[in-house]
Amino acid sequence: MEVETETTNNVMCLLTDPEGTPLGAPMYLPQNAGPQQLQQIVNKLLSNEEKLPYAFYITDQELLVPLGTYLEKHKVSVEKVLSIVYQAQAVFRIRPVNRCSATIAGHTEAVLSVAFSPDGRQLASGSGDTTVRIWDLNTQTPMFTCTGHKNWVLCIAWSPDGKHLVSGSKAGEILCWDPQTGKPSGNPLTGHKKWITGISWEPAHLNAPCRRFVSSSKDGDARIWDVTLRKSVICLSGHTLAVTCVKWGGDGVIYTGSQDCTIKVWETTQGKLIRELKGHGHWVNSLALSTEYVLRTGAFDHTGKQYSSPEEMKKVALERYNKMKGNAPERLVSGSDDFTMFLWEPAVSKHPKTRMTGHQQLVNHVYFSPDGQWIASASFDKSVKLWNGATGKFVAAFRGHVGPVYQISWSADSRLLLSGSKDSTLKVWDIRTQKLKQDLPGHADEVFAVDWSPDGEKVASGGKDRVLKLWMG
């Protein structure tokens, strides 16, 4: 009889990483074992010197109780092997933002984009008033007003080493700014015939100091520019309609999404087309990479450490990239006017890994969490949806906005998600409870742009009411 009691009090469990790779063989665990005991087991099996924090998931639901309690509640049979996914958590915790710390006027037209520098020390905004503004976050006042564009500034992007800020306008010209002086470094970069839809820098782990970035345009082309040579070095042409978004991946390839329903993958030495990703039935609006957070921040992390040389920066950026990527290929998610999303592993296959359905309106913005574990999507159907970043499986819907959701941004620890909407509010969602954490009203009109600083301290938002708001914990 002894044998029987032993098995009924134990659960056969298999620990796997988010990609499904098992950590050792299945093992019997007592029913009273909870997240803490599992954490000790994982740290031991991975022979981690320091004890690292992990969260555990059973079919995308975080395990917060002992195994026995979970099995009872979910009526899971003890006969089967229980698969438990372990996921490394950020060692640091970001405080949820809950109050507006500054409302900064200055722009005379709508604020169309906001972006924190990779080290989180500076903030830039682009506006319909044709200016780019760089703000001092300590004094919360404008540092520089950058003039030179002839039309609306539609997008801005910091280089991952923080040395350059690039902006693209509705007139199709691109300007490069020195964030230390607010002055343009040379004349506008011309080549595009229509407005600029996206800008993405070459990752710092591939090249430091940062020199090259890629722009996408409504004219159907993407162009690679060199800020040192001050010109377009490669033109990526092949799309038959407007290019709506562009990303420079960690493996050195460029992804472009277009109104021609395709996503193209390019190599960057000659600009050759490597593959085409087909599947969407309508315009591709948004692309996101699983490695995006480390690509954007390069060598900078939440500690605020600064670097003396480009070599050191490149080395640290590479370590951070490799650690984030692990053994899995870089994943890409695309959101479309056809109400769907696709999850791709472009290095592995030209066919999508999963089709993600559920939105009732066009998908406007997609974004991977910094740890790559989640994908969030924002839609004109007023909802934000959460998906598993490895499998693309639907996890939860966040409802609360009463207008289309324009943009989303993650906290650096991947625990909170921010959304900005036409309904003039920002909302912060808690990934663990899958509920609204904080409602942030205050804008007088539509919120077009939101960004959470890479160091996690602040949130910036801008919109139709022409003001920039800073929010703190």
TASUL-V243209 format. One record per residue. N is the residue number from 1. RES is the residue in one small letter. SS is DSSP state (hx for helix, st for strand, lp for the rest). D_CENTER is the distance of its C-alpha to the mean C-alpha in Angstrom with 2 decimals. Layout:
# TASUL-V243209
n->N res->RES ss->SS d_center->D_CENTER
n->N res->RES ss->SS d_center->D_CENTER
This chain:
# TASUL-V243209
n->1 res->m ss->lp d_center->54.49
n->2 res->e ss->hx d_center->52.51
n->3 res->v ss->hx d_center->50.19
n->4 res->e ss->hx d_center->49.34
n->5 res->t ss->hx d_center->48.34
n->6 res->e ss->hx d_center->46.20
n->7 res->t ss->hx d_center->44.08
n->8 res->t ss->hx d_center->43.82
n->9 res->n ss->lp d_center->42.37
n->10 res->n ss->st d_center->39.84
n->11 res->v ss->st d_center->36.81
n->12 res->m ss->st d_center->35.98
n->13 res->c ss->st d_center->32.28
n->14 res->l ss->st d_center->30.07
n->15 res->l ss->st d_center->27.08
n->16 res->t ss->st d_center->24.30
n->17 res->d ss->lp d_center->20.90
n->18 res->p ss->lp d_center->17.89
n->19 res->e ss->lp d_center->18.96
n->20 res->g ss->lp d_center->22.45
n->21 res->t ss->lp d_center->24.28
n->22 res->p ss->st d_center->27.08
n->23 res->l ss->lp d_center->27.80
n->24 res->g ss->lp d_center->31.55
n->25 res->a ss->lp d_center->33.90
n->26 res->p ss->lp d_center->33.98
n->27 res->m ss->st d_center->35.68
n->28 res->y ss->st d_center->37.63
n->29 res->l ss->st d_center->36.16
n->30 res->p ss->st d_center->38.16
n->31 res->q ss->lp d_center->37.21
n->32 res->n ss->lp d_center->36.94
n->33 res->a ss->lp d_center->34.12
n->34 res->g ss->lp d_center->30.87
n->35 res->p ss->hx d_center->27.45
n->36 res->q ss->hx d_center->29.28
n->37 res->q ss->hx d_center->31.61
n->38 res->l ss->hx d_center->28.87
n->39 res->q ss->hx d_center->26.97
n->40 res->q ss->hx d_center->30.21
n->41 res->i ss->hx d_center->30.72
n->42 res->v ss->hx d_center->27.30
n->43 res->n ss->hx d_center->27.69
n->44 res->k ss->hx d_center->31.20
n->45 res->l ss->hx d_center->30.44
n->46 res->l ss->lp d_center->27.70
n->47 res->s ss->lp d_center->30.17
n->48 res->n ss->lp d_center->27.70
n->49 res->e ss->lp d_center->29.68
n->50 res->e ss->lp d_center->27.87
n->51 res->k ss->lp d_center->27.20
n->52 res->l ss->lp d_center->23.46
n->53 res->p ss->lp d_center->21.98
n->54 res->y ss->st d_center->21.06
n->55 res->a ss->st d_center->20.42
n->56 res->f ss->st d_center->22.26
n->57 res->y ss->st d_center->21.65
n->58 res->i ss->st d_center->24.32
n->59 res->t ss->lp d_center->23.11
n->60 res->d ss->lp d_center->19.73
n->61 res->q ss->st d_center->21.74
n->62 res->e ss->st d_center->21.56
n->63 res->l ss->lp d_center->25.06
n->64 res->l ss->lp d_center->26.32
n->65 res->v ss->lp d_center->30.05
n->66 res->p ss->lp d_center->32.58
n->67 res->l ss->hx d_center->32.65
n->68 res->g ss->hx d_center->35.97
n->69 res->t ss->hx d_center->34.79
n->70 res->y ss->hx d_center->31.79
n->71 res->l ss->hx d_center->34.14
n->72 res->e ss->hx d_center->36.61
n->73 res->k ss->hx d_center->34.20
n->74 res->h ss->lp d_center->32.57
n->75 res->k ss->lp d_center->35.91
n->76 res->v ss->lp d_center->34.63
n->77 res->s ss->lp d_center->37.43
n->78 res->v ss->lp d_center->38.16
n->79 res->e ss->lp d_center->39.56
n->80 res->k ss->lp d_center->36.26
n->81 res->v ss->lp d_center->33.99
n->82 res->l ss->st d_center->31.11
n->83 res->s ss->st d_center->27.79
n->84 res->i ss->st d_center->25.57
n->85 res->v ss->st d_center->22.04
n->86 res->y ss->st d_center->21.34
n->87 res->q ss->st d_center->17.89
n->88 res->a ss->st d_center->17.67
n->89 res->q ss->lp d_center->16.55
n->90 res->a ss->lp d_center->15.50
n->91 res->v ss->lp d_center->18.91
n->92 res->f ss->lp d_center->18.25
n->93 res->r ss->lp d_center->17.73
n->94 res->i ss->lp d_center->16.13
n->95 res->r ss->lp d_center->18.65
n->96 res->p ss->lp d_center->17.77
n->97 res->v ss->lp d_center->18.30
n->98 res->n ss->lp d_center->21.47
n->99 res->r ss->st d_center->23.26
n->100 res->c ss->st d_center->23.16
n->101 res->s ss->st d_center->24.33
n->102 res->a ss->st d_center->24.92
n->103 res->t ss->st d_center->25.32
n->104 res->i ss->st d_center->25.63
n->105 res->a ss->lp d_center->27.62
n->106 res->g ss->lp d_center->28.10
n->107 res->h ss->lp d_center->26.49
n->108 res->t ss->lp d_center->29.16
n->109 res->e ss->lp d_center->27.00
n->110 res->a ss->lp d_center->23.74
n->111 res->v ss->st d_center->20.61
n->112 res->l ss->st d_center->18.24
n->113 res->s ss->st d_center->15.31
n->114 res->v ss->st d_center->14.37
n->115 res->a ss->st d_center->12.53
n->116 res->f ss->st d_center->13.26
n->117 res->s ss->lp d_center->14.59
n->118 res->p ss->lp d_center->13.11
n->119 res->d ss->lp d_center->15.90
n->120 res->g ss->lp d_center->15.38
n->121 res->r ss->lp d_center->18.98
n->122 res->q ss->st d_center->18.85
n->123 res->l ss->st d_center->17.37
n->124 res->a ss->st d_center->17.84
n->125 res->s ss->st d_center->18.35
n->126 res->g ss->st d_center->19.58
n->127 res->s ss->st d_center->22.17
n->128 res->g ss->lp d_center->24.66
n->129 res->d ss->lp d_center->27.31
n->130 res->t ss->lp d_center->26.52
n->131 res->t ss->lp d_center->25.53
n->132 res->v ss->st d_center->22.63
n->133 res->r ss->st d_center->23.00
n->134 res->i ss->st d_center->22.08
n->135 res->w ss->st d_center->22.55
n->136 res->d ss->st d_center->23.97
n->137 res->l ss->lp d_center->22.15
n->138 res->n ss->lp d_center->25.28
n->139 res->t ss->lp d_center->27.64
n->140 res->q ss->lp d_center->25.15
n->141 res->t ss->st d_center->27.05
n->142 res->p ss->st d_center->26.43
n->143 res->m ss->st d_center->26.93
n->144 res->f ss->st d_center->27.14
n->145 res->t ss->st d_center->27.42
n->146 res->c ss->st d_center->26.71
n->147 res->t ss->lp d_center->28.92
n->148 res->g ss->lp d_center->29.54
n->149 res->h ss->lp d_center->27.67
n->150 res->k ss->lp d_center->30.05
n->151 res->n ss->lp d_center->27.75
n->152 res->w ss->lp d_center->24.66
n->153 res->v ss->st d_center->21.68
n->154 res->l ss->st d_center->18.91
n->155 res->c ss->st d_center->16.04
n->156 res->i ss->st d_center->15.53
n->157 res->a ss->st d_center->13.73
n->158 res->w ss->st d_center->14.63
n->159 res->s ss->lp d_center->15.70
n->160 res->p ss->lp d_center->14.20
n->161 res->d ss->lp d_center->17.76
n->162 res->g ss->lp d_center->17.85
n->163 res->k ss->lp d_center->21.05
n->164 res->h ss->lp d_center->20.28
n->165 res->l ss->st d_center->18.77
n->166 res->v ss->st d_center->18.97
n->167 res->s ss->st d_center->19.47
n->168 res->g ss->st d_center->20.39
n->169 res->s ss->st d_center->22.83
n->170 res->k ss->lp d_center->24.41
n->171 res->a ss->lp d_center->27.36
n->172 res->g ss->lp d_center->25.41
n->173 res->e ss->lp d_center->25.89
n->174 res->i ss->st d_center->23.47
n->175 res->l ss->st d_center->24.22
n->176 res->c ss->st d_center->23.29
n->177 res->w ss->st d_center->23.85
n->178 res->d ss->st d_center->24.88
n->179 res->p ss->lp d_center->23.02
n->180 res->q ss->lp d_center->26.12
n->181 res->t ss->lp d_center->28.57
n->182 res->g ss->lp d_center->26.73
n->183 res->k ss->st d_center->28.84
n->184 res->p ss->st d_center->27.90
n->185 res->s ss->lp d_center->28.34
n->186 res->g ss->lp d_center->30.70
n->187 res->n ss->lp d_center->31.12
n->188 res->p ss->lp d_center->28.57
n->189 res->l ss->st d_center->27.22
n->190 res->t ss->lp d_center->28.69
n->191 res->g ss->lp d_center->28.54
n->192 res->h ss->lp d_center->26.49
n->193 res->k ss->lp d_center->28.84
n->194 res->k ss->lp d_center->26.55
n->195 res->w ss->lp d_center->23.58
n->196 res->i ss->st d_center->20.31
n->197 res->t ss->st d_center->17.33
n->198 res->g ss->st d_center->14.58
n->199 res->i ss->st d_center->14.48
n->200 res->s ss->st d_center->12.74
n->201 res->w ss->st d_center->14.40
n->202 res->e ss->lp d_center->15.94
n->203 res->p ss->lp d_center->14.48
n->204 res->a ss->lp d_center->16.80
n->205 res->h ss->lp d_center->17.83
n->206 res->l ss->lp d_center->19.38
n->207 res->n ss->lp d_center->21.01
n->208 res->a ss->lp d_center->21.84
n->209 res->p ss->lp d_center->22.87
n->210 res->c ss->lp d_center->20.19
n->211 res->r ss->lp d_center->22.17
n->212 res->r ss->st d_center->20.57
n->213 res->f ss->st d_center->17.93
n->214 res->v ss->st d_center->17.75
n->215 res->s ss->st d_center->18.15
n->216 res->s ss->st d_center->18.39
n->217 res->s ss->st d_center->21.11
n->218 res->k ss->lp d_center->23.00
n->219 res->d ss->lp d_center->25.84
n->220 res->g ss->lp d_center->24.47
n->221 res->d ss->st d_center->23.77
n->222 res->a ss->st d_center->21.07
n->223 res->r ss->st d_center->22.42
n->224 res->i ss->st d_center->21.85
n->225 res->w ss->st d_center->23.20
n->226 res->d ss->st d_center->24.64
n->227 res->v ss->lp d_center->24.80
n->228 res->t ss->lp d_center->27.83
n->229 res->l ss->lp d_center->29.74
n->230 res->r ss->lp d_center->28.52
n->231 res->k ss->st d_center->28.40
n->232 res->s ss->st d_center->26.75
n->233 res->v ss->st d_center->27.41
n->234 res->i ss->st d_center->26.29
n->235 res->c ss->st d_center->26.01
n->236 res->l ss->st d_center->24.11
n->237 res->s ss->st d_center->26.16
n->238 res->g ss->lp d_center->26.63
n->239 res->h ss->lp d_center->24.75
n->240 res->t ss->lp d_center->27.41
n->241 res->l ss->lp d_center->25.51
n->242 res->a ss->lp d_center->22.87
n->243 res->v ss->st d_center->19.66
n->244 res->t ss->st d_center->16.93
n->245 res->c ss->st d_center->13.75
n->246 res->v ss->st d_center->13.33
n->247 res->k ss->st d_center->11.19
n->248 res->w ss->st d_center->13.05
n->249 res->g ss->lp d_center->12.52
n->250 res->g ss->lp d_center->13.53
n->251 res->d ss->lp d_center->16.82
n->252 res->g ss->lp d_center->17.74
n->253 res->v ss->lp d_center->17.58
n->254 res->i ss->st d_center->16.25
n->255 res->y ss->st d_center->14.99
n->256 res->t ss->st d_center->16.25
n->257 res->g ss->st d_center->16.23
n->258 res->s ss->st d_center->19.37
n->259 res->q ss->lp d_center->21.71
n->260 res->d ss->lp d_center->23.95
n->261 res->c ss->lp d_center->21.89
n->262 res->t ss->lp d_center->21.03
n->263 res->i ss->st d_center->18.23
n->264 res->k ss->st d_center->19.79
n->265 res->v ss->st d_center->19.11
n->266 res->w ss->st d_center->20.90
n->267 res->e ss->lp d_center->22.22
n->268 res->t ss->lp d_center->22.35
n->269 res->t ss->lp d_center->25.91
n->270 res->q ss->lp d_center->27.77
n->271 res->g ss->lp d_center->25.18
n->272 res->k ss->lp d_center->26.42
n->273 res->l ss->st d_center->24.84
n->274 res->i ss->st d_center->24.05
n->275 res->r ss->st d_center->23.25
n->276 res->e ss->st d_center->22.58
n->277 res->l ss->st d_center->20.49
n->278 res->k ss->lp d_center->22.45
n->279 res->g ss->lp d_center->22.41
n->280 res->h ss->lp d_center->21.14
n->281 res->g ss->lp d_center->24.09
n->282 res->h ss->lp d_center->22.81
n->283 res->w ss->lp d_center->20.49
n->284 res->v ss->st d_center->16.97
n->285 res->n ss->st d_center->14.83
n->286 res->s ss->st d_center->11.20
n->287 res->l ss->st d_center->9.57
n->288 res->a ss->st d_center->6.34
n->289 res->l ss->st d_center->6.99
n->290 res->s ss->lp d_center->7.38
n->291 res->t ss->lp d_center->7.93
n->292 res->e ss->hx d_center->5.36
n->293 res->y ss->hx d_center->5.67
n->294 res->v ss->hx d_center->9.34
n->295 res->l ss->hx d_center->9.73
n->296 res->r ss->hx d_center->8.89
n->297 res->t ss->hx d_center->11.10
n->298 res->g ss->lp d_center->13.69
n->299 res->a ss->lp d_center->16.55
n->300 res->f ss->lp d_center->15.67
n->301 res->d ss->lp d_center->15.02
n->302 res->h ss->lp d_center->15.97
n->303 res->t ss->lp d_center->19.62
n->304 res->g ss->lp d_center->19.70
n->305 res->k ss->lp d_center->21.73
n->306 res->q ss->lp d_center->22.68
n->307 res->y ss->lp d_center->23.91
n->308 res->s ss->lp d_center->27.20
n->309 res->s ss->lp d_center->26.80
n->310 res->p ss->hx d_center->24.45
n->311 res->e ss->hx d_center->25.72
n->312 res->e ss->hx d_center->24.70
n->313 res->m ss->hx d_center->21.22
n->314 res->k ss->hx d_center->20.88
n->315 res->k ss->hx d_center->22.27
n->316 res->v ss->hx d_center->20.01
n->317 res->a ss->hx d_center->16.84
n->318 res->l ss->hx d_center->18.25
n->319 res->e ss->hx d_center->19.03
n->320 res->r ss->hx d_center->15.56
n->321 res->y ss->hx d_center->14.14
n->322 res->n ss->hx d_center->17.01
n->323 res->k ss->hx d_center->16.73
n->324 res->m ss->hx d_center->13.11
n->325 res->k ss->hx d_center->14.00
n->326 res->g ss->lp d_center->17.35
n->327 res->n ss->lp d_center->19.68
n->328 res->a ss->lp d_center->17.40
n->329 res->p ss->lp d_center->16.52
n->330 res->e ss->lp d_center->13.09
n->331 res->r ss->lp d_center->11.83
n->332 res->l ss->st d_center->10.82
n->333 res->v ss->st d_center->10.50
n->334 res->s ss->st d_center->12.30
n->335 res->g ss->st d_center->13.28
n->336 res->s ss->st d_center->16.76
n->337 res->d ss->lp d_center->19.73
n->338 res->d ss->lp d_center->21.48
n->339 res->f ss->lp d_center->19.74
n->340 res->t ss->lp d_center->18.22
n->341 res->m ss->st d_center->15.24
n->342 res->f ss->st d_center->15.72
n->343 res->l ss->st d_center->14.26
n->344 res->w ss->st d_center->15.48
n->345 res->e ss->lp d_center->16.39
n->346 res->p ss->lp d_center->17.59
n->347 res->a ss->lp d_center->19.38
n->348 res->v ss->lp d_center->21.38
n->349 res->s ss->lp d_center->22.20
n->350 res->k ss->lp d_center->22.20
n->351 res->h ss->lp d_center->22.39
n->352 res->p ss->lp d_center->19.52
n->353 res->k ss->lp d_center->19.17
n->354 res->t ss->st d_center->18.97
n->355 res->r ss->st d_center->19.31
n->356 res->m ss->st d_center->17.57
n->357 res->t ss->lp d_center->19.88
n->358 res->g ss->lp d_center->20.59
n->359 res->h ss->lp d_center->19.39
n->360 res->q ss->lp d_center->22.56
n->361 res->q ss->lp d_center->21.29
n->362 res->l ss->lp d_center->18.97
n->363 res->v ss->st d_center->15.23
n->364 res->n ss->st d_center->13.80
n->365 res->h ss->st d_center->10.01
n->366 res->v ss->st d_center->7.73
n->367 res->y ss->st d_center->4.19
n->368 res->f ss->st d_center->4.33
n->369 res->s ss->lp d_center->5.48
n->370 res->p ss->lp d_center->6.23
n->371 res->d ss->lp d_center->9.41
n->372 res->g ss->lp d_center->8.52
n->373 res->q ss->lp d_center->10.99
n->374 res->w ss->st d_center->9.63
n->375 res->i ss->st d_center->8.29
n->376 res->a ss->st d_center->8.67
n->377 res->s ss->st d_center->10.51
n->378 res->a ss->st d_center->12.38
n->379 res->s ss->st d_center->15.84
n->380 res->f ss->lp d_center->19.08
n->381 res->d ss->lp d_center->20.73
n->382 res->k ss->lp d_center->19.72
n->383 res->s ss->lp d_center->17.73
n->384 res->v ss->st d_center->14.28
n->385 res->k ss->st d_center->14.21
n->386 res->l ss->st d_center->12.90
n->387 res->w ss->st d_center->13.29
n->388 res->n ss->st d_center->13.90
n->389 res->g ss->lp d_center->11.30
n->390 res->a ss->lp d_center->14.39
n->391 res->t ss->lp d_center->16.81
n->392 res->g ss->lp d_center->15.14
n->393 res->k ss->lp d_center->17.72
n->394 res->f ss->st d_center->17.62
n->395 res->v ss->st d_center->17.49
n->396 res->a ss->st d_center->17.88
n->397 res->a ss->st d_center->18.06
n->398 res->f ss->st d_center->17.60
n->399 res->r ss->lp d_center->20.41
n->400 res->g ss->lp d_center->21.64
n->401 res->h ss->lp d_center->20.66
n->402 res->v ss->lp d_center->23.71
n->403 res->g ss->lp d_center->22.19
n->404 res->p ss->lp d_center->19.46
n->405 res->v ss->st d_center->15.87
n->406 res->y ss->st d_center->14.39
n->407 res->q ss->st d_center->10.95
n->408 res->i ss->st d_center->8.58
n->409 res->s ss->st d_center->6.70
n->410 res->w ss->st d_center->6.66
n->411 res->s ss->lp d_center->9.57
n->412 res->a ss->lp d_center->9.71
n->413 res->d ss->lp d_center->11.92
n->414 res->s ss->lp d_center->9.82
n->415 res->r ss->lp d_center->12.93
n->416 res->l ss->st d_center->12.27
n->417 res->l ss->st d_center->10.36
n->418 res->l ss->st d_center->11.34
n->419 res->s ss->st d_center->12.54
n->420 res->g ss->st d_center->14.79
n->421 res->s ss->st d_center->17.60
n->422 res->k ss->lp d_center->20.72
n->423 res->d ss->lp d_center->22.66
n->424 res->s ss->lp d_center->22.21
n->425 res->t ss->lp d_center->20.49
n->426 res->l ss->st d_center->17.28
n->427 res->k ss->st d_center->16.86
n->428 res->v ss->st d_center->15.39
n->429 res->w ss->st d_center->15.28
n->430 res->d ss->st d_center->16.26
n->431 res->i ss->lp d_center->14.79
n->432 res->r ss->lp d_center->18.04
n->433 res->t ss->lp d_center->20.47
n->434 res->q ss->lp d_center->18.37
n->435 res->k ss->st d_center->19.99
n->436 res->l ss->st d_center->19.68
n->437 res->k ss->st d_center->19.68
n->438 res->q ss->st d_center->20.28
n->439 res->d ss->st d_center->21.27
n->440 res->l ss->st d_center->21.00
n->441 res->p ss->lp d_center->23.49
n->442 res->g ss->lp d_center->24.83
n->443 res->h ss->lp d_center->23.80
n->444 res->a ss->lp d_center->26.79
n->445 res->d ss->lp d_center->25.00
n->446 res->e ss->lp d_center->21.86
n->447 res->v ss->st d_center->18.52
n->448 res->f ss->st d_center->16.72
n->449 res->a ss->st d_center->13.99
n->450 res->v ss->st d_center->12.11
n->451 res->d ss->st d_center->10.20
n->452 res->w ss->st d_center->10.33
n->453 res->s ss->lp d_center->11.91
n->454 res->p ss->lp d_center->10.75
n->455 res->d ss->lp d_center->14.15
n->456 res->g ss->lp d_center->13.62
n->457 res->e ss->lp d_center->16.87
n->458 res->k ss->st d_center->16.20
n->459 res->v ss->st d_center->14.57
n->460 res->a ss->st d_center->15.51
n->461 res->s ss->st d_center->16.28
n->462 res->g ss->st d_center->18.44
n->463 res->g ss->st d_center->20.26
n->464 res->k ss->lp d_center->23.58
n->465 res->d ss->lp d_center->25.64
n->466 res->r ss->lp d_center->25.06
n->467 res->v ss->lp d_center->24.15
n->468 res->l ss->st d_center->21.30
n->469 res->k ss->st d_center->20.86
n->470 res->l ss->st d_center->19.76
n->471 res->w ss->st d_center->19.34
n->472 res->m ss->st d_center->20.15
n->473 res->g ss->lp d_center->20.84
